[in-house]
Amino acid sequence: MGKIIAISGGEIGRPGFKIETEEIDKEIIRLSNKRNPKLLFIPTASNDNQEYIDVINNYFGKRLGCEVDTLYLIEKEISETEIRKKILSSDIIYVGGGNTKKMLEVWKSKNVDTILKKAYEKNIILSGISAGAICWFEKGCSDSVEYKLDDNPTSFLEISGLNFIRGVLCPHFNVERAREEGLENIVKNTSNIGLALDNCVAIEIVGDEFRIIKSKETARVYKSYWDKGKYKKELIENNNFIKLTHLYKK
C-alpha cells in the first residue's frame, strides 16, 4: 500500500518568508505513525543547494521534530549501497523543488529511481514539493527546459516521471499563468488526465485511494482532459479519501 503526498508549492521557512505548507507537512509526519520519524531529504533538483538543506533541517528537524538526513547525489560521491541504505531505512522521503528533468537524469544514472520504487513498495512515505511532486507521476508539466511548439516559444513541456501514479501533474497552477496552456497541450498530445494544483495544496495517495489536503483554504485542484475535441477542467474537492479511479473518469 504505497503512500505519496505530492505538494504543488509553498514556502517552508526561507529567511524572510512566511511558512505556508505546515498543515500539509504535519500530515506527512502523521502518516508515518511516528513522533520523530526519520526523514530523508533529496535536494537533487536544486543541485544539492546547501541553503535549501539548512532550511529543511531547521523546519522538519527543529520545528517539526523529524530526524533529518540528506541524500547528496551531486556535491558528494556516494555508492549505490549507501544510497540504498539511506532510502530504505527512512520513514519519509521528501524531495525538494528545482529542475525536474536534471533531477530525474541524475537519479537514473545512479539507480535511485529503482531504489525509490522499492521504497514505495515498502510503504515508506514518498513526498515532495514542485519537482518533488511531479516525479512520482507518469508525466509532469515542467519548466525545466525551454522549447518551441509550432514556432511559438513556451517554457513548459512534458516530463516523464517515475510513473508510480497515472496522469500528468502540473504544480503552481495559480501563480504561473502559462501553466494551463502547457498542461492543455500535454494532455491533448498524450490523451491523459491532467491534475492542476494551486500552491499550498497537495494530493495525498494511500493505496488505491486519494484525497486533497490544503494549507490555504482558497487553494484548488483541477482535473483536466480532452473530450470529443474540447478541453475540459473540473474542480476536485474531496477532503475524505475516495477511490483513485475517480481521477481517471472523463
KATAQUI-V807218 format. One record per backbone hydrogen bond with DSSP energy under -0.5 kcal/mol. NH is the residue of the N-H (numbers start at 1). CO is the residue of the C=O. E is the energy in kcal/mol with one decimal. If there is no record, write none. Layout:
# KATAQUI-V807218
NH;CO;E + NH;CO;E
This chain:
# KATAQUI-V807218
4;205;-2.7 + 5;126;-2.3 + 6;203;-2.3 + 7;5;-0.6 + 7;128;-2.8 + 8;201;-2.3 + 17;14;-2.4 + 20;11;-3.2 + 21;11;-1.2 + 25;21;-2.5 + 26;22;-2.5 + 27;23;-1.1 + 28;24;-1.6 + 29;25;-1.7 + 30;26;-2.6 + 31;27;-2.3 + 32;28;-0.6 + 32;29;-1.1 + 33;30;-1.7 + 34;29;-0.8 + 37;34;-0.6 + 39;37;-0.7 + 39;67;-2.3 + 40;38;-0.5 + 40;92;-3.1 + 41;39;-0.6 + 41;69;-3.2 + 42;94;-2.5 + 43;41;-0.6 + 46;43;-1.4 + 47;44;-2.1 + 48;43;-2.2 + 49;43;-0.5 + 53;49;-2.0 + 54;50;-2.5 + 55;51;-1.9 + 56;52;-2.3 + 57;53;-2.5 + 58;54;-2.2 + 59;55;-2.8 + 60;56;-2.2 + 61;56;-1.0 + 61;57;-0.7 + 62;57;-1.4 + 63;58;-1.8 + 64;59;-1.7 + 65;61;-1.4 + 66;60;-3.1 + 67;37;-2.7 + 68;66;-0.9 + 69;39;-2.4 + 71;41;-2.9 + 72;70;-0.9 + 73;71;-0.5 + 83;79;-2.3 + 84;80;-2.7 + 85;81;-2.1 + 86;82;-2.5 + 87;83;-2.4 + 88;84;-2.6 + 89;85;-1.1 + 90;87;-1.3 + 91;38;-2.3 + 92;38;-2.3 + 93;125;-3.2 + 94;40;-2.8 + 95;127;-2.0 + 96;42;-2.0 + 99;45;-2.6 + 100;98;-0.9 + 103;99;-2.1 + 104;100;-2.5 + 105;101;-1.9 + 106;102;-2.4 + 107;103;-2.7 + 108;104;-2.4 + 109;105;-1.8 + 110;106;-1.2 + 110;107;-0.7 + 111;108;-0.8 + 112;107;-2.5 + 115;111;-1.6 + 116;112;-2.7 + 117;113;-1.5 + 118;114;-1.5 + 119;115;-2.0 + 120;116;-2.3 + 121;117;-2.1 + 122;118;-1.5 + 123;120;-1.2 + 124;119;-2.3 + 125;91;-2.0 + 126;3;-2.7 + 127;93;-2.2 + 127;125;-0.5 + 128;5;-1.2 + 129;95;-2.0 + 130;7;-2.3 + 132;129;-2.5 + 133;130;-2.0 + 134;130;-2.6 + 135;131;-1.9 + 136;133;-0.9 + 137;134;-2.1 + 138;165;-2.0 + 139;167;-2.2 + 140;159;-2.0 + 141;169;-2.7 + 142;140;-0.8 + 142;157;-2.6 + 147;154;-1.9 + 149;152;-2.0 + 152;149;-1.7 + 153;151;-0.6 + 154;147;-2.3 + 157;142;-2.5 + 159;140;-2.3 + 161;138;-1.8 + 161;159;-0.6 + 162;135;-3.3 + 163;137;-1.6 + 164;136;-1.5 + 165;136;-1.5 + 168;193;-2.7 + 169;139;-2.3 + 169;167;-0.6 + 170;195;-3.0 + 173;197;-2.8 + 175;172;-1.0 + 176;172;-1.4 + 179;176;-2.0 + 180;177;-0.8 + 182;178;-1.9 + 183;179;-2.9 + 184;180;-2.8 + 185;181;-2.1 + 186;182;-2.1 + 187;183;-2.9 + 188;184;-1.9 + 189;185;-2.2 + 190;186;-1.8 + 191;187;-1.6 + 192;187;-0.9 + 194;224;-3.3 + 195;168;-3.3 + 196;194;-0.5 + 196;222;-2.6 + 197;170;-2.9 + 197;195;-0.6 + 198;220;-2.7 + 200;9;-3.0 + 201;198;-0.6 + 202;213;-2.7 + 203;6;-2.0 + 204;202;-0.6 + 204;211;-2.6 + 205;4;-3.5 + 205;203;-0.6 + 206;204;-0.5 + 206;209;-2.2 + 207;2;-3.1 + 209;206;-1.6 + 210;242;-2.7 + 211;204;-1.9 + 212;238;-2.8 + 213;202;-2.3 + 215;200;-2.4 + 216;200;-0.9 + 219;216;-1.7 + 221;236;-0.6 + 222;196;-2.5 + 223;234;-3.2 + 224;194;-2.8 + 225;232;-2.1 + 227;230;-2.9 + 230;227;-1.2 + 232;225;-3.3 + 234;223;-3.2 + 236;221;-3.0 + 237;235;-0.5 + 242;210;-2.2 + 244;208;-3.2 + 246;243;-1.8 + 247;244;-1.7 + 248;245;-1.0 + 249;246;-1.0 + 250;248;-0.5
